């Protein structure tokens, strides 16, 4: 049995269909940035990693992995 792999298909310039949109770039966070999260509320960034951000939300510290869809910079 073959394993399935995600394959991105290239867009042909002569195709009548729209070309796929490029993914949005990841938002860049720095230490001491104020942020808002959909679930945890307001917080402050206390650590930045390549694939995650560590945020202090007061009573708890949460590691938010990329992509940061629920996290926005204030």
Wavefront OBJ file of the C-alpha trace (Angstrom):
o trace
v 0.000 0.000 0.000
v 1.370 3.397 -0.950
v 1.503 6.264 1.477
v -0.261 9.398 0.357
v 1.794 12.550 -0.034
v 0.587 16.071 -0.337
v 1.583 17.198 -3.803
v 1.251 20.769 -4.928
v 0.257 20.978 -8.540
v 1.767 23.672 -10.684
v -0.505 26.115 -12.436
v -0.403 26.097 -16.215
v -0.338 29.601 -17.734
v -2.882 28.572 -20.378
v -5.377 27.236 -17.836
v -8.814 28.919 -17.796
v -8.943 28.607 -14.010
v -7.526 31.127 -11.571
v -4.036 30.557 -10.285
v -3.871 29.562 -6.612
v -3.143 32.448 -4.274
v 0.160 32.490 -2.445
v -0.135 31.779 1.275
v -0.025 34.826 3.514
v 3.331 35.372 5.238
v 3.524 34.515 8.913
v 3.241 37.452 11.267
v 6.491 38.279 13.042
v 6.389 38.696 16.818
v 9.050 40.151 19.107
v 9.574 39.893 22.848
v 7.350 42.334 24.819
v 4.758 42.620 22.021
v 1.183 42.915 23.308
v -1.067 40.304 21.677
v -4.642 39.110 21.755
v -5.709 35.462 21.460
v -9.226 34.248 20.646
v -9.269 31.777 23.550
v -6.868 33.200 26.175
v -7.393 36.963 25.767
v -4.734 39.645 26.202
v -1.108 38.738 26.780
v 2.546 39.682 26.329
v 5.108 37.760 24.252
v 7.905 36.460 26.487
v 9.669 34.147 24.034
v 10.037 33.732 20.283
v 11.043 30.539 18.504
v 11.198 29.540 14.824
v 7.886 27.702 14.945
v 6.177 29.007 18.080
v 5.655 31.978 20.380
v 5.528 31.810 24.178
v 2.904 34.191 25.561
v 2.184 35.181 29.175
v -1.576 35.584 29.637
v -1.374 36.397 33.364
v -2.441 33.229 35.173
v -0.823 30.960 32.575
v 1.924 30.841 29.976
v 0.959 29.313 26.624
v 3.102 28.207 23.691
v 1.261 29.158 20.483
v 2.530 27.214 17.434
v 2.739 28.653 13.903
v 0.654 29.545 11.936
v -0.646 32.114 14.379
v -4.237 32.150 13.135
v -5.822 32.980 16.513
v -3.117 35.386 17.670
v -2.973 39.015 16.604
v -0.601 41.812 17.504
v -2.055 44.898 19.204
l 1 2 3 4 5 6 7 8 9 10 11 12 13 14 15 16 17 18 19 20 21 22 23 24 25 26 27 28 29 30 31 32 33 34 35 36 37 38 39 40 41 42 43 44 45 46 47 48 49 50 51 52 53 54 55 56 57 58 59 60 61 62 63 64 65 66 67 68 69 70 71 72 73 74
